[in-house]
């Protein structure tokens, strides 16, 4: 019983570490997406301005 509990505790530690890794990856991807969206929005705005003139 104690051995099974230790195995489960270790599995929890592993899953928490993997979760932290995935959360960091998600944050980086969201940052990149927001940066790309900002660049796209700037390009679109510049195109609209050049067409109005």
mmCIF entry with sequence, helices, sheets and N, C-alpha, C, O atoms, coordinates in Angstrom:
data_MODEL
# 
_entry.id   MODEL 
# 
_entity.id                         1 
_entity.type                       polymer 
_entity.pdbx_number_of_molecules   1 
# 
_entity_poly.entity_id                      1 
_entity_poly.type                           'polypeptide(L)' 
_entity_poly.nstd_linkage                   no 
_entity_poly.nstd_monomer                   no 
_entity_poly.pdbx_seq_one_letter_code       
;(UNK)(UNK)(UNK)(UNK)(UNK)(UNK)(UNK)(UNK)(UNK)(UNK)(UNK)(UNK)(UNK)(UNK)(UNK)(UNK)
(UNK)(UNK)(UNK)(UNK)(UNK)(UNK)(UNK)(UNK)(UNK)(UNK)(UNK)(UNK)(UNK)(UNK)(UNK)(UNK)
(UNK)(UNK)(UNK)(UNK)(UNK)(UNK)(UNK)(UNK)(UNK)(UNK)(UNK)(UNK)(UNK)(UNK)(UNK)(UNK)
(UNK)(UNK)(UNK)(UNK)(UNK)
;
_entity_poly.pdbx_seq_one_letter_code_can   XXXXXXXXXXXXXXXXXXXXXXXXXXXXXXXXXXXXXXXXXXXXXXXXXXXXX 
_entity_poly.pdbx_strand_id                 A 
# 
loop_
_entity_poly_seq.entity_id 
_entity_poly_seq.num 
_entity_poly_seq.mon_id 
_entity_poly_seq.hetero 
1 1  UNK n 
1 2  UNK n 
1 3  UNK n 
1 4  UNK n 
1 5  UNK n 
1 6  UNK n 
1 7  UNK n 
1 8  UNK n 
1 9  UNK n 
1 10 UNK n 
1 11 UNK n 
1 12 UNK n 
1 13 UNK n 
1 14 UNK n 
1 15 UNK n 
1 16 UNK n 
1 17 UNK n 
1 18 UNK n 
1 19 UNK n 
1 20 UNK n 
1 21 UNK n 
1 22 UNK n 
1 23 UNK n 
1 24 UNK n 
1 25 UNK n 
1 26 UNK n 
1 27 UNK n 
1 28 UNK n 
1 29 UNK n 
1 30 UNK n 
1 31 UNK n 
1 32 UNK n 
1 33 UNK n 
1 34 UNK n 
1 35 UNK n 
1 36 UNK n 
1 37 UNK n 
1 38 UNK n 
1 39 UNK n 
1 40 UNK n 
1 41 UNK n 
1 42 UNK n 
1 43 UNK n 
1 44 UNK n 
1 45 UNK n 
1 46 UNK n 
1 47 UNK n 
1 48 UNK n 
1 49 UNK n 
1 50 UNK n 
1 51 UNK n 
1 52 UNK n 
1 53 UNK n 
# 
_struct_asym.id          A 
_struct_asym.entity_id   1 
# 
_struct_conf.conf_type_id            HELX_P 
_struct_conf.id                      HELX_P1 
_struct_conf.pdbx_PDB_helix_id       AA1 
_struct_conf.beg_label_comp_id       UNK 
_struct_conf.beg_label_asym_id       A 
_struct_conf.beg_label_seq_id        2 
_struct_conf.pdbx_beg_PDB_ins_code   ? 
_struct_conf.end_label_comp_id       UNK 
_struct_conf.end_label_asym_id       A 
_struct_conf.end_label_seq_id        52 
_struct_conf.pdbx_end_PDB_ins_code   ? 
_struct_conf.beg_auth_comp_id        UNK 
_struct_conf.beg_auth_asym_id        A 
_struct_conf.beg_auth_seq_id         2 
_struct_conf.end_auth_comp_id        UNK 
_struct_conf.end_auth_asym_id        A 
_struct_conf.end_auth_seq_id         52 
_struct_conf.pdbx_PDB_helix_class    1 
_struct_conf.details                 ? 
_struct_conf.pdbx_PDB_helix_length   51 
# 
_struct_conf_type.id          HELX_P 
_struct_conf_type.criteria    ? 
_struct_conf_type.reference   ? 
# 
loop_
_atom_site.group_PDB 
_atom_site.id 
_atom_site.type_symbol 
_atom_site.label_atom_id 
_atom_site.label_alt_id 
_atom_site.label_comp_id 
_atom_site.label_asym_id 
_atom_site.label_entity_id 
_atom_site.label_seq_id 
_atom_site.pdbx_PDB_ins_code 
_atom_site.Cartn_x 
_atom_site.Cartn_y 
_atom_site.Cartn_z 
_atom_site.occupancy 
_atom_site.B_iso_or_equiv 
_atom_site.pdbx_formal_charge 
_atom_site.auth_seq_id 
_atom_site.auth_comp_id 
_atom_site.auth_asym_id 
_atom_site.auth_atom_id 
_atom_site.pdbx_PDB_model_num 
ATOM 1   N N  . UNK A 1 1  ? 0.821  -1.194 0.000   1.00 0.00 ? 1  UNK A N  1 
ATOM 2   C CA . UNK A 1 1  ? 0.000  0.000  0.000   1.00 0.00 ? 1  UNK A CA 1 
ATOM 3   C C  . UNK A 1 1  ? 0.865  1.258  0.000   1.00 0.00 ? 1  UNK A C  1 
ATOM 4   O O  . UNK A 1 1  ? 0.633  2.181  -0.781  1.00 0.00 ? 1  UNK A O  1 
ATOM 5   N N  . UNK A 1 2  ? 1.847  1.284  0.870   1.00 0.00 ? 2  UNK A N  1 
ATOM 6   C CA . UNK A 1 2  ? 2.750  2.430  0.946   1.00 0.00 ? 2  UNK A CA 1 
ATOM 7   C C  . UNK A 1 2  ? 3.509  2.604  -0.359  1.00 0.00 ? 2  UNK A C  1 
ATOM 8   O O  . UNK A 1 2  ? 3.721  3.726  -0.818  1.00 0.00 ? 2  UNK A O  1 
ATOM 9   N N  . UNK A 1 3  ? 3.914  1.493  -0.950  1.00 0.00 ? 3  UNK A N  1 
ATOM 10  C CA . UNK A 1 3  ? 4.633  1.538  -2.221  1.00 0.00 ? 3  UNK A CA 1 
ATOM 11  C C  . UNK A 1 3  ? 3.751  2.125  -3.320  1.00 0.00 ? 3  UNK A C  1 
ATOM 12  O O  . UNK A 1 3  ? 4.206  2.936  -4.126  1.00 0.00 ? 3  UNK A O  1 
ATOM 13  N N  . UNK A 1 4  ? 2.504  1.715  -3.343  1.00 0.00 ? 4  UNK A N  1 
ATOM 14  C CA . UNK A 1 4  ? 1.567  2.234  -4.344  1.00 0.00 ? 4  UNK A CA 1 
ATOM 15  C C  . UNK A 1 4  ? 1.359  3.735  -4.149  1.00 0.00 ? 4  UNK A C  1 
ATOM 16  O O  . UNK A 1 4  ? 1.267  4.485  -5.120  1.00 0.00 ? 4  UNK A O  1 
ATOM 17  N N  . UNK A 1 5  ? 1.286  4.160  -2.909  1.00 0.00 ? 5  UNK A N  1 
ATOM 18  C CA . UNK A 1 5  ? 1.124  5.577  -2.601  1.00 0.00 ? 5  UNK A CA 1 
ATOM 19  C C  . UNK A 1 5  ? 2.334  6.372  -3.088  1.00 0.00 ? 5  UNK A C  1 
ATOM 20  O O  . UNK A 1 5  ? 2.178  7.451  -3.660  1.00 0.00 ? 5  UNK A O  1 
ATOM 21  N N  . UNK A 1 6  ? 3.523  5.851  -2.866  1.00 0.00 ? 6  UNK A N  1 
ATOM 22  C CA . UNK A 1 6  ? 4.736  6.524  -3.329  1.00 0.00 ? 6  UNK A CA 1 
ATOM 23  C C  . UNK A 1 6  ? 4.771  6.616  -4.855  1.00 0.00 ? 6  UNK A C  1 
ATOM 24  O O  . UNK A 1 6  ? 5.175  7.638  -5.410  1.00 0.00 ? 6  UNK A O  1 
ATOM 25  N N  . UNK A 1 7  ? 4.351  5.554  -5.522  1.00 0.00 ? 7  UNK A N  1 
ATOM 26  C CA . UNK A 1 7  ? 4.301  5.562  -6.991  1.00 0.00 ? 7  UNK A CA 1 
ATOM 27  C C  . UNK A 1 7  ? 3.327  6.632  -7.473  1.00 0.00 ? 7  UNK A C  1 
ATOM 28  O O  . UNK A 1 7  ? 3.621  7.365  -8.417  1.00 0.00 ? 7  UNK A O  1 
ATOM 29  N N  . UNK A 1 8  ? 2.185  6.717  -6.832  1.00 0.00 ? 8  UNK A N  1 
ATOM 30  C CA . UNK A 1 8  ? 1.189  7.716  -7.211  1.00 0.00 ? 8  UNK A CA 1 
ATOM 31  C C  . UNK A 1 8  ? 1.681  9.137  -6.936  1.00 0.00 ? 8  UNK A C  1 
ATOM 32  O O  . UNK A 1 8  ? 1.444  10.047 -7.730  1.00 0.00 ? 8  UNK A O  1 
ATOM 33  N N  . UNK A 1 9  ? 2.362  9.319  -5.814  1.00 0.00 ? 9  UNK A N  1 
ATOM 34  C CA . UNK A 1 9  ? 2.925  10.640 -5.508  1.00 0.00 ? 9  UNK A CA 1 
ATOM 35  C C  . UNK A 1 9  ? 3.957  11.040 -6.556  1.00 0.00 ? 9  UNK A C  1 
ATOM 36  O O  . UNK A 1 9  ? 3.995  12.190 -6.991  1.00 0.00 ? 9  UNK A O  1 
ATOM 37  N N  . UNK A 1 10 ? 4.792  10.086 -6.958  1.00 0.00 ? 10 UNK A N  1 
ATOM 38  C CA . UNK A 1 10 ? 5.794  10.363 -7.985  1.00 0.00 ? 10 UNK A CA 1 
ATOM 39  C C  . UNK A 1 10 ? 5.122  10.713 -9.306  1.00 0.00 ? 10 UNK A C  1 
ATOM 40  O O  . UNK A 1 10 ? 5.572  11.610 -10.019 1.00 0.00 ? 10 UNK A O  1 
ATOM 41  N N  . UNK A 1 11 ? 4.057  10.013 -9.627  1.00 0.00 ? 11 UNK A N  1 
ATOM 42  C CA . UNK A 1 11 ? 3.325  10.291 -10.873 1.00 0.00 ? 11 UNK A CA 1 
ATOM 43  C C  . UNK A 1 11 ? 2.738  11.692 -10.840 1.00 0.00 ? 11 UNK A C  1 
ATOM 44  O O  . UNK A 1 11 ? 2.746  12.396 -11.849 1.00 0.00 ? 11 UNK A O  1 
ATOM 45  N N  . UNK A 1 12 ? 2.232  12.097 -9.687  1.00 0.00 ? 12 UNK A N  1 
ATOM 46  C CA . UNK A 1 12 ? 1.699  13.454 -9.541  1.00 0.00 ? 12 UNK A CA 1 
ATOM 47  C C  . UNK A 1 12 ? 2.803  14.478 -9.784  1.00 0.00 ? 12 UNK A C  1 
ATOM 48  O O  . UNK A 1 12 ? 2.586  15.472 -10.477 1.00 0.00 ? 12 UNK A O  1 
ATOM 49  N N  . UNK A 1 13 ? 3.973  14.244 -9.223  1.00 0.00 ? 13 UNK A N  1 
ATOM 50  C CA . UNK A 1 13 ? 5.104  15.152 -9.417  1.00 0.00 ? 13 UNK A CA 1 
ATOM 51  C C  . UNK A 1 13 ? 5.445  15.249 -10.902 1.00 0.00 ? 13 UNK A C  1 
ATOM 52  O O  . UNK A 1 13 ? 5.663  16.343 -11.424 1.00 0.00 ? 13 UNK A O  1 
ATOM 53  N N  . UNK A 1 14 ? 5.489  14.107 -11.578 1.00 0.00 ? 14 UNK A N  1 
ATOM 54  C CA . UNK A 1 14 ? 5.798  14.090 -13.011 1.00 0.00 ? 14 UNK A CA 1 
ATOM 55  C C  . UNK A 1 14 ? 4.749  14.858 -13.812 1.00 0.00 ? 14 UNK A C  1 
ATOM 56  O O  . UNK A 1 14 ? 5.085  15.636 -14.705 1.00 0.00 ? 14 UNK A O  1 
ATOM 57  N N  . UNK A 1 15 ? 3.488  14.634 -13.486 1.00 0.00 ? 15 UNK A N  1 
ATOM 58  C CA . UNK A 1 15 ? 2.413  15.318 -14.208 1.00 0.00 ? 15 UNK A CA 1 
ATOM 59  C C  . UNK A 1 15 ? 2.416  16.820 -13.944 1.00 0.00 ? 15 UNK A C  1 
ATOM 60  O O  . UNK A 1 15 ? 2.145  17.610 -14.848 1.00 0.00 ? 15 UNK A O  1 
ATOM 61  N N  . UNK A 1 16 ? 2.720  17.215 -12.718 1.00 0.00 ? 16 UNK A N  1 
ATOM 62  C CA . UNK A 1 16 ? 2.804  18.643 -12.408 1.00 0.00 ? 16 UNK A CA 1 
ATOM 63  C C  . UNK A 1 16 ? 3.946  19.295 -13.176 1.00 0.00 ? 16 UNK A C  1 
ATOM 64  O O  . UNK A 1 16 ? 3.811  20.423 -13.652 1.00 0.00 ? 16 UNK A O  1 
ATOM 65  N N  . UNK A 1 17 ? 5.067  18.594 -13.299 1.00 0.00 ? 17 UNK A N  1 
ATOM 66  C CA . UNK A 1 17 ? 6.200  19.125 -14.061 1.00 0.00 ? 17 UNK A CA 1 
ATOM 67  C C  . UNK A 1 17 ? 5.830  19.260 -15.534 1.00 0.00 ? 17 UNK A C  1 
ATOM 68  O O  . UNK A 1 17 ? 6.142  20.270 -16.164 1.00 0.00 ? 17 UNK A O  1 
ATOM 69  N N  . UNK A 1 18 ? 5.172  18.256 -16.079 1.00 0.00 ? 18 UNK A N  1 
ATOM 70  C CA . UNK A 1 18 ? 4.749  18.308 -17.481 1.00 0.00 ? 18 UNK A CA 1 
ATOM 71  C C  . UNK A 1 18 ? 3.746  19.427 -17.684 1.00 0.00 ? 18 UNK A C  1 
ATOM 72  O O  . UNK A 1 18 ? 3.797  20.129 -18.693 1.00 0.00 ? 18 UNK A O  1 
ATOM 73  N N  . UNK A 1 19 ? 2.840  19.601 -16.742 1.00 0.00 ? 19 UNK A N  1 
ATOM 74  C CA . UNK A 1 19 ? 1.859  20.672 -16.831 1.00 0.00 ? 19 UNK A CA 1 
ATOM 75  C C  . UNK A 1 19 ? 2.546  22.040 -16.846 1.00 0.00 ? 19 UNK A C  1 
ATOM 76  O O  . UNK A 1 19 ? 2.175  22.913 -17.630 1.00 0.00 ? 19 UNK A O  1 
ATOM 77  N N  . UNK A 1 20 ? 3.530  22.222 -15.994 1.00 0.00 ? 20 UNK A N  1 
ATOM 78  C CA . UNK A 1 20 ? 4.263  23.489 -15.958 1.00 0.00 ? 20 UNK A CA 1 
ATOM 79  C C  . UNK A 1 20 ? 4.972  23.729 -17.288 1.00 0.00 ? 20 UNK A C  1 
ATOM 80  O O  . UNK A 1 20 ? 4.993  24.852 -17.793 1.00 0.00 ? 20 UNK A O  1 
ATOM 81  N N  . UNK A 1 21 ? 5.546  22.681 -17.847 1.00 0.00 ? 21 UNK A N  1 
ATOM 82  C CA . UNK A 1 21 ? 6.221  22.783 -19.146 1.00 0.00 ? 21 UNK A CA 1 
ATOM 83  C C  . UNK A 1 21 ? 5.229  23.190 -20.236 1.00 0.00 ? 21 UNK A C  1 
ATOM 84  O O  . UNK A 1 21 ? 5.524  24.063 -21.052 1.00 0.00 ? 21 UNK A O  1 
ATOM 85  N N  . UNK A 1 22 ? 4.071  22.568 -20.249 1.00 0.00 ? 22 UNK A N  1 
ATOM 86  C CA . UNK A 1 22 ? 3.059  22.887 -21.257 1.00 0.00 ? 22 UNK A CA 1 
ATOM 87  C C  . UNK A 1 22 ? 2.503  24.294 -21.073 1.00 0.00 ? 22 UNK A C  1 
ATOM 88  O O  . UNK A 1 22 ? 2.233  24.986 -22.055 1.00 0.00 ? 22 UNK A O  1 
ATOM 89  N N  . UNK A 1 23 ? 2.330  24.718 -19.840 1.00 0.00 ? 23 UNK A N  1 
ATOM 90  C CA . UNK A 1 23 ? 1.853  26.077 -19.576 1.00 0.00 ? 23 UNK A CA 1 
ATOM 91  C C  . UNK A 1 23 ? 2.859  27.108 -20.086 1.00 0.00 ? 23 UNK A C  1 
ATOM 92  O O  . UNK A 1 23 ? 2.469  28.129 -20.653 1.00 0.00 ? 23 UNK A O  1 
ATOM 93  N N  . UNK A 1 24 ? 4.147  26.845 -19.885 1.00 0.00 ? 24 UNK A N  1 
ATOM 94  C CA . UNK A 1 24 ? 5.182  27.758 -20.374 1.00 0.00 ? 24 UNK A CA 1 
ATOM 95  C C  . UNK A 1 24 ? 5.178  27.794 -21.899 1.00 0.00 ? 24 UNK A C  1 
ATOM 96  O O  . UNK A 1 24 ? 5.307  28.861 -22.499 1.00 0.00 ? 24 UNK A O  1 
ATOM 97  N N  . UNK A 1 25 ? 5.030  26.639 -22.517 1.00 0.00 ? 25 UNK A N  1 
ATOM 98  C CA . UNK A 1 25 ? 4.979  26.572 -23.983 1.00 0.00 ? 25 UNK A CA 1 
ATOM 99  C C  . UNK A 1 25 ? 3.756  27.323 -24.507 1.00 0.00 ? 25 UNK A C  1 
ATOM 100 O O  . UNK A 1 25 ? 3.841  28.050 -25.496 1.00 0.00 ? 25 UNK A O  1 
ATOM 101 N N  . UNK A 1 26 ? 2.634  27.143 -23.844 1.00 0.00 ? 26 UNK A N  1 
ATOM 102 C CA . UNK A 1 26 ? 1.409  27.840 -24.239 1.00 0.00 ? 26 UNK A CA 1 
ATOM 103 C C  . UNK A 1 26 ? 1.589  29.354 -24.128 1.00 0.00 ? 26 UNK A C  1 
ATOM 104 O O  . UNK A 1 26 ? 1.169  30.094 -25.017 1.00 0.00 ? 26 UNK A O  1 
ATOM 105 N N  . UNK A 1 27 ? 2.202  29.809 -23.058 1.00 0.00 ? 27 UNK A N  1 
ATOM 106 C CA . UNK A 1 27 ? 2.428  31.244 -22.864 1.00 0.00 ? 27 UNK A CA 1 
ATOM 107 C C  . UNK A 1 27 ? 3.313  31.797 -23.973 1.00 0.00 ? 27 UNK A C  1 
ATOM 108 O O  . UNK A 1 27 ? 3.056  32.886 -24.486 1.00 0.00 ? 27 UNK A O  1 
ATOM 109 N N  . UNK A 1 28 ? 4.347  31.058 -24.343 1.00 0.00 ? 28 UNK A N  1 
ATOM 110 C CA . UNK A 1 28 ? 5.239  31.500 -25.418 1.00 0.00 ? 28 UNK A CA 1 
ATOM 111 C C  . UNK A 1 28 ? 4.495  31.554 -26.752 1.00 0.00 ? 28 UNK A C  1 
ATOM 112 O O  . UNK A 1 28 ? 4.663  32.504 -27.517 1.00 0.00 ? 28 UNK A O  1 
ATOM 113 N N  . UNK A 1 29 ? 3.690  30.560 -27.027 1.00 0.00 ? 29 UNK A N  1 
ATOM 114 C CA . UNK A 1 29 ? 2.923  30.553 -28.276 1.00 0.00 ? 29 UNK A CA 1 
ATOM 115 C C  . UNK A 1 29 ? 1.926  31.705 -28.320 1.00 0.00 ? 29 UNK A C  1 
ATOM 116 O O  . UNK A 1 29 ? 1.766  32.350 -29.357 1.00 0.00 ? 29 UNK A O  1 
ATOM 117 N N  . UNK A 1 30 ? 1.258  31.963 -27.209 1.00 0.00 ? 30 UNK A N  1 
ATOM 118 C CA . UNK A 1 30 ? 0.317  33.081 -27.164 1.00 0.00 ? 30 UNK A CA 1 
ATOM 119 C C  . UNK A 1 30 ? 1.033  34.410 -27.377 1.00 0.00 ? 30 UNK A C  1 
ATOM 120 O O  . UNK A 1 30 ? 0.516  35.295 -28.058 1.00 0.00 ? 30 UNK A O  1 
ATOM 121 N N  . UNK A 1 31 ? 2.208  34.546 -26.801 1.00 0.00 ? 31 UNK A N  1 
ATOM 122 C CA . UNK A 1 31 ? 3.003  35.764 -26.988 1.00 0.00 ? 31 UNK A CA 1 
ATOM 123 C C  . UNK A 1 31 ? 3.347  35.942 -28.463 1.00 0.00 ? 31 UNK A C  1 
ATOM 124 O O  . UNK A 1 31 ? 3.204  37.036 -29.010 1.00 0.00 ? 31 UNK A O  1 
ATOM 125 N N  . UNK A 1 32 ? 3.798  34.868 -29.105 1.00 0.00 ? 32 UNK A N  1 
ATOM 126 C CA . UNK A 1 32 ? 4.147  34.940 -30.528 1.00 0.00 ? 32 UNK A CA 1 
ATOM 127 C C  . UNK A 1 32 ? 2.932  35.271 -31.383 1.00 0.00 ? 32 UNK A C  1 
ATOM 128 O O  . UNK A 1 32 ? 3.029  36.060 -32.323 1.00 0.00 ? 32 UNK A O  1 
ATOM 129 N N  . UNK A 1 33 ? 1.796  34.675 -31.063 1.00 0.00 ? 33 UNK A N  1 
ATOM 130 C CA . UNK A 1 33 ? 0.571  34.943 -31.813 1.00 0.00 ? 33 UNK A CA 1 
ATOM 131 C C  . UNK A 1 33 ? 0.170  36.407 -31.679 1.00 0.00 ? 33 UNK A C  1 
ATOM 132 O O  . UNK A 1 33 ? -0.195 37.045 -32.666 1.00 0.00 ? 33 UNK A O  1 
ATOM 133 N N  . UNK A 1 34 ? 0.236  36.943 -30.462 1.00 0.00 ? 34 UNK A N  1 
ATOM 134 C CA . UNK A 1 34 ? -0.130 38.341 -30.251 1.00 0.00 ? 34 UNK A CA 1 
ATOM 135 C C  . UNK A 1 34 ? 0.818  39.272 -31.001 1.00 0.00 ? 34 UNK A C  1 
ATOM 136 O O  . UNK A 1 34 ? 0.380  40.271 -31.572 1.00 0.00 ? 34 UNK A O  1 
ATOM 137 N N  . UNK A 1 35 ? 2.110  38.953 -31.003 1.00 0.00 ? 35 UNK A N  1 
ATOM 138 C CA . UNK A 1 35 ? 3.074  39.769 -31.740 1.00 0.00 ? 35 UNK A CA 1 
ATOM 139 C C  . UNK A 1 35 ? 2.793  39.720 -33.240 1.00 0.00 ? 35 UNK A C  1 
ATOM 140 O O  . UNK A 1 35 ? 2.833  40.747 -33.916 1.00 0.00 ? 35 UNK A O  1 
ATOM 141 N N  . UNK A 1 36 ? 2.512  38.529 -33.755 1.00 0.00 ? 36 UNK A N  1 
ATOM 142 C CA . UNK A 1 36 ? 2.200  38.392 -35.177 1.00 0.00 ? 36 UNK A CA 1 
ATOM 143 C C  . UNK A 1 36 ? 0.914  39.135 -35.529 1.00 0.00 ? 36 UNK A C  1 
ATOM 144 O O  . UNK A 1 36 ? 0.833  39.772 -36.579 1.00 0.00 ? 36 UNK A O  1 
ATOM 145 N N  . UNK A 1 37 ? -0.073 39.058 -34.669 1.00 0.00 ? 37 UNK A N  1 
ATOM 146 C CA . UNK A 1 37 ? -1.329 39.776 -34.905 1.00 0.00 ? 37 UNK A CA 1 
ATOM 147 C C  . UNK A 1 37 ? -1.106 41.284 -34.924 1.00 0.00 ? 37 UNK A C  1 
ATOM 148 O O  . UNK A 1 37 ? -1.690 41.991 -35.745 1.00 0.00 ? 37 UNK A O  1 
ATOM 149 N N  . UNK A 1 38 ? -0.273 41.767 -34.034 1.00 0.00 ? 38 UNK A N  1 
ATOM 150 C CA . UNK A 1 38 ? 0.025  43.198 -34.000 1.00 0.00 ? 38 UNK A CA 1 
ATOM 151 C C  . UNK A 1 38 ? 0.706  43.629 -35.289 1.00 0.00 ? 38 UNK A C  1 
ATOM 152 O O  . UNK A 1 38 ? 0.351  44.654 -35.872 1.00 0.00 ? 38 UNK A O  1 
ATOM 153 N N  . UNK A 1 39 ? 1.690  42.845 -35.737 1.00 0.00 ? 39 UNK A N  1 
ATOM 154 C CA . UNK A 1 39 ? 2.369  43.178 -36.997 1.00 0.00 ? 39 UNK A CA 1 
ATOM 155 C C  . UNK A 1 39 ? 1.388  43.157 -38.169 1.00 0.00 ? 39 UNK A C  1 
ATOM 156 O O  . UNK A 1 39 ? 1.442  44.024 -39.042 1.00 0.00 ? 39 UNK A O  1 
ATOM 157 N N  . UNK A 1 40 ? 0.498  42.173 -38.189 1.00 0.00 ? 40 UNK A N  1 
ATOM 158 C CA . UNK A 1 40 ? -0.503 42.082 -39.253 1.00 0.00 ? 40 UNK A CA 1 
ATOM 159 C C  . UNK A 1 40 ? -1.428 43.288 -39.218 1.00 0.00 ? 40 UNK A C  1 
ATOM 160 O O  . UNK A 1 40 ? -1.732 43.869 -40.260 1.00 0.00 ? 40 UNK A O  1 
ATOM 161 N N  . UNK A 1 41 ? -1.875 43.666 -38.031 1.00 0.00 ? 41 UNK A N  1 
ATOM 162 C CA . UNK A 1 41 ? -2.777 44.810 -37.903 1.00 0.00 ? 41 UNK A CA 1 
ATOM 163 C C  . UNK A 1 41 ? -2.113 46.087 -38.398 1.00 0.00 ? 41 UNK A C  1 
ATOM 164 O O  . UNK A 1 41 ? -2.758 46.914 -39.043 1.00 0.00 ? 41 UNK A O  1 
ATOM 165 N N  . UNK A 1 42 ? -0.834 46.250 -38.101 1.00 0.00 ? 42 UNK A N  1 
ATOM 166 C CA . UNK A 1 42 ? -0.098 47.428 -38.568 1.00 0.00 ? 42 UNK A CA 1 
ATOM 167 C C  . UNK A 1 42 ? -0.028 47.426 -40.091 1.00 0.00 ? 42 UNK A C  1 
ATOM 168 O O  . UNK A 1 42 ? -0.248 48.456 -40.727 1.00 0.00 ? 42 UNK A O  1 
ATOM 169 N N  . UNK A 1 43 ? 0.278  46.270 -40.673 1.00 0.00 ? 43 UNK A N  1 
ATOM 170 C CA . UNK A 1 43 ? 0.344  46.179 -42.140 1.00 0.00 ? 43 UNK A CA 1 
ATOM 171 C C  . UNK A 1 43 ? -1.005 46.500 -42.777 1.00 0.00 ? 43 UNK A C  1 
ATOM 172 O O  . UNK A 1 43 ? -1.066 47.227 -43.769 1.00 0.00 ? 43 UNK A O  1 
ATOM 173 N N  . UNK A 1 44 ? -2.064 45.971 -42.224 1.00 0.00 ? 44 UNK A N  1 
ATOM 174 C CA . UNK A 1 44 ? -3.400 46.220 -42.767 1.00 0.00 ? 44 UNK A CA 1 
ATOM 175 C C  . UNK A 1 44 ? -3.738 47.701 -42.666 1.00 0.00 ? 44 UNK A C  1 
ATOM 176 O O  . UNK A 1 44 ? -4.250 48.292 -43.617 1.00 0.00 ? 44 UNK A O  1 
ATOM 177 N N  . UNK A 1 45 ? -3.456 48.292 -41.529 1.00 0.00 ? 45 UNK A N  1 
ATOM 178 C CA . UNK A 1 45 ? -3.731 49.722 -41.346 1.00 0.00 ? 45 UNK A CA 1 
ATOM 179 C C  . UNK A 1 45 ? -2.936 50.558 -42.344 1.00 0.00 ? 45 UNK A C  1 
ATOM 180 O O  . UNK A 1 45 ? -3.468 51.510 -42.915 1.00 0.00 ? 45 UNK A O  1 
ATOM 181 N N  . UNK A 1 46 ? -1.677 50.214 -42.556 1.00 0.00 ? 46 UNK A N  1 
ATOM 182 C CA . UNK A 1 46 ? -0.858 50.948 -43.524 1.00 0.00 ? 46 UNK A CA 1 
ATOM 183 C C  . UNK A 1 46 ? -1.418 50.799 -44.935 1.00 0.00 ? 46 UNK A C  1 
ATOM 184 O O  . UNK A 1 46 ? -1.414 51.757 -45.708 1.00 0.00 ? 46 UNK A O  1 
ATOM 185 N N  . UNK A 1 47 ? -1.890 49.624 -45.270 1.00 0.00 ? 47 UNK A N  1 
ATOM 186 C CA . UNK A 1 47 ? -2.483 49.416 -46.594 1.00 0.00 ? 47 UNK A CA 1 
ATOM 187 C C  . UNK A 1 47 ? -3.750 50.248 -46.759 1.00 0.00 ? 47 UNK A C  1 
ATOM 188 O O  . UNK A 1 47 ? -3.973 50.835 -47.818 1.00 0.00 ? 47 UNK A O  1 
ATOM 189 N N  . UNK A 1 48 ? -4.579 50.300 -45.721 1.00 0.00 ? 48 UNK A N  1 
ATOM 190 C CA . UNK A 1 48 ? -5.793 51.103 -45.798 1.00 0.00 ? 48 UNK A CA 1 
ATOM 191 C C  . UNK A 1 48 ? -5.460 52.587 -45.948 1.00 0.00 ? 48 UNK A C  1 
ATOM 192 O O  . UNK A 1 48 ? -6.104 53.299 -46.719 1.00 0.00 ? 48 UNK A O  1 
ATOM 193 N N  . UNK A 1 49 ? -4.461 53.043 -45.216 1.00 0.00 ? 49 UNK A N  1 
ATOM 194 C CA . UNK A 1 49 ? -4.066 54.451 -45.306 1.00 0.00 ? 49 UNK A CA 1 
ATOM 195 C C  . UNK A 1 49 ? -3.567 54.777 -46.700 1.00 0.00 ? 49 UNK A C  1 
ATOM 196 O O  . UNK A 1 49 ? -3.896 55.833 -47.240 1.00 0.00 ? 49 UNK A O  1 
ATOM 197 N N  . UNK A 1 50 ? -2.785 53.897 -47.288 1.00 0.00 ? 50 UNK A N  1 
ATOM 198 C CA . UNK A 1 50 ? -2.237 54.167 -48.619 1.00 0.00 ? 50 UNK A CA 1 
ATOM 199 C C  . UNK A 1 50 ? -3.334 54.148 -49.685 1.00 0.00 ? 50 UNK A C  1 
ATOM 200 O O  . UNK A 1 50 ? -3.179 54.803 -50.716 1.00 0.00 ? 50 UNK A O  1 
ATOM 201 N N  . UNK A 1 51 ? -4.406 53.443 -49.481 1.00 0.00 ? 51 UNK A N  1 
ATOM 202 C CA . UNK A 1 51 ? -5.505 53.389 -50.453 1.00 0.00 ? 51 UNK A CA 1 
ATOM 203 C C  . UNK A 1 51 ? -6.424 54.600 -50.339 1.00 0.00 ? 51 UNK A C  1 
ATOM 204 O O  . UNK A 1 51 ? -7.104 54.950 -51.303 1.00 0.00 ? 51 UNK A O  1 
ATOM 205 N N  . UNK A 1 52 ? -6.450 55.229 -49.198 1.00 0.00 ? 52 UNK A N  1 
ATOM 206 C CA . UNK A 1 52 ? -7.329 56.388 -48.994 1.00 0.00 ? 52 UNK A CA 1 
ATOM 207 C C  . UNK A 1 52 ? -6.772 57.644 -49.645 1.00 0.00 ? 52 UNK A C  1 
ATOM 208 O O  . UNK A 1 52 ? -7.518 58.572 -49.956 1.00 0.00 ? 52 UNK A O  1 
ATOM 209 N N  . UNK A 1 53 ? -5.491 57.673 -49.846 1.00 0.00 ? 53 UNK A N  1 
ATOM 210 C CA . UNK A 1 53 ? -4.843 58.882 -50.384 1.00 0.00 ? 53 UNK A CA 1 
ATOM 211 C C  . UNK A 1 53 ? -5.094 58.990 -51.863 1.00 0.00 ? 53 UNK A C  1 
ATOM 212 O O  . UNK A 1 53 ? -4.633 59.937 -52.500 1.00 0.00 ? 53 UNK A O  1 
# 
